[in-house]
């Protein structure tokens, strides 16, 4: 199984650290977010990983080389000319995943979790989904909307009251996305967007006719390490 770690973002929420470093190299108990996520993937047998880079890209490349990928085979997807966001970044790496029909993992570098990746994959395969998204009941400002069979049906921003419904259903449940995806490589056949775009836009467009499912991550550890104060929180949770 292969994976992509999204590490190209500017990390504006982590300023002032990201004034001089990429967010991927923020340190939690002596290990960078990048190292922790690579080791997390290796724990579940995922050792072929592509990492996209943009902000202070050379620092990420140097750390990976110095540590020999922490035991994984790391490929770099260079976005130094222009950051392509989550969707554009993934589409640029289609060549990396299309040599296999096996699902792959997509993971945001600034999230930490101990979610059982095998359980997520088993659910994905059993349901023959195009995409399976790890979700939870945590409070946030933006939610994916799912029906009673866990099919993605829309998206909502509760701060702006913006709502997009892609499947008509009177009973929709809000779920917070956890930045962890299992994706079939078939998705590249359906991605019509080009350039810079978000995976949220892709999922909403495809959800009307394709099976994009939510997987409730339950009581596993999870933290979005996106702000300076979240580093201290992470150090209390992830030893």
N, C-alpha and C positions, 0 to 999 in steps of 0.2 A: 504494500500500500504506500502511496505517495502523499505528500502534504505540501501546502503553501502557507507560509507565515507572512502576513501583511505587516510590513515594517517600514513603509515608505512615508508615512504621514509626518506632518510637521510637529505634532505633539504640542500644540499651543497651550493645552490645558496643564502641561507639566512645566511651564516656565516657572522659574528662570533656568532650570536644568537644561531645557531644550534650546536655550540661546546658544549653547556651545556643544551640545551632544544630541544624538538621535534618541527618541524615547525608548527604543529597543535596548539601549544600554543603561537605562535606569536600574539601580541596584537594590535588590531585596535580600537582606541577610547574606551578603557576600556574593550573590549571583545576579547577573543581569536578567531582565525579563526575557531576552532572547535565549539565553542559556537555559532558563527554566522551562521555556516552552519547547525547546528542542529536546531536552531531557524528558519532558512529559510525553512527547510523541514517540521517542525511542522506547519508553516504558511499554508502549502498546505495539511495538514492532515496526514503527514507521521510521525508516532511516534514510529515505530519499526525500529530501526537502528542498524546495525552492523558496528563496527569500527575496522579496522586492525591496529596493532601496532607493532613496531620494535625498532626504535631509541628512547631511553629514554622512553620505554613503560610504566614504572611504574609511570612516571609523568602524562601521559595521564589517566591512570586508576585512580590515586588519584584525579585528577581534576573532572573527571566524577562522581566519588563516592561522593566527597564533595559537588557537585552541583546537586546531584540526577538526573543527565542526563538532566538538564534544562527542565524537564517535559516529556522527551522521555524515552522509554524503550531501554536501550543501552546494546548490547551484544559485547563482545570483541573477536576478532579473533587474537590470539597471534602468531606473526611471529618473536619472539625474537631469535629463533635459526637461521633463515635465512629469509631475506626479499625476497618476491616472485614476486615483481613487480606487475603491475596492473592485468595482466591476471592470474598469479599464485595465487595472493591474492584473486581474485574473485572466482576462482575455488575451493579454500579451503573452501569457505563459501557456496558452493552449497546447503548444507543441510538446510541452513537458508531460502533459497528461494524456494526450490523444494516442499514444502508442500502446495503450491498455484500455480494456473495457471495465476495469475495476474502479469503484468509487474512490474518491480521494478526500482528504481533510483540508479545509480552509480555516485558518485560525488567526485572529487578531493578536498582534504581539503584546498589546497592553492589557490583556486579560490573563488571569491566573485561575486555574481550576484543577480539581482532582476528579472530574467527571469520568466515569468508566467509558472510555472510547469504544471498547468492544461492544458494550451494550447499545451504544448509539448506532454502531455499524450493523449490529444484528437487527435492530428495529428498521433501519433503512432498507436492508436487503429483504426482510420479511414483508415489508409493505410495498416493495418495488417502486420506491419513490424516486423522483428525479433529484430532489433535494430534501434533506432532513436537517432542521434547525434546532439547536439546543436552546430551550427557552425556560423561563421561570416566572414566578408570581411576584418578583420584586417590583418595587415602585420606581418608575422612571417617567420621562416626559413623552417618549415615543414608544408605541406598541405595535406589534404585529397582531392581527385579528384572526382568530381561528374558529372553525365551526366545531360541532360536537364530535366529529370524527378526526379532528386535528388537522384538517386541510386549511392552508392559508387562504384567507378570504379578503384581506385588506390590511390597511395600515392607518394609524391614528396618532396625531400629535395633540396631546391634551392641553398643552400650553397655548397653542394657536387655534385650536378647534378644527384643524385641517384633518379631513378623513377621506380615504380612498377605499372604495368597496369594489372588489373584483368578482365576487360571487355573492348572489343574493341569498341571504340567510338571516332570519330574524333573531337567531340566538348566536351571537358572536362573543368570544371570550378574549380579553386582552392578555397578552403574554409579552414579557420583556425578553428581547433577544440577547443571547449571551456571547455572541461573537465567535461561535464555533459551528461550522457547517460540515455536513457530509454531502458530497455532490457527485452525481454521475457525470462522466466525461461527455455524455450525450448533450449536456447543456450547451456546449459550444456550437452545436448545430442550430440552436434556437436563439442565440444572443444576437439581436439585431442592432444593438447600440454600438457606436464606435467612439474612439477617443477617450475622453474622461467621463466616467459615469459610475453610479453606485450599484452595488448588487441588490439593494432594496428595489430599485427601479426594474431590474431584471426579474426579480421574484414576483413583483406585483404584475408585471406584464404576462409572465408565464403561468401564474397561478390560476388563471381562468380556465386553462385547458390542460394543465399538467399537475401532477401530484407533488406538491411542496408541503411537507408535513412539519409540525412542531413536535419536539420530543421534550417532555418535562424532565428537567434535570434533577428534580427532587431536592434532597437535603445535602447534596455535595457541596464542597467548598467552591466558592466563586467570588472573584473580586475584579472589578474594572479598575486597573491601576492607572487612572488617567489624570490624577491631580496630585500635587505634592503631599497633601495630607493622607492620601491613600497608600503612600509608601509605608508609613508607620502602621497602618491597618494591615497591610500585606505582611509585614514582618511579624505581626502577632499571630497570623494565620498560617503562613507558609514558612516553615522552618528551613 
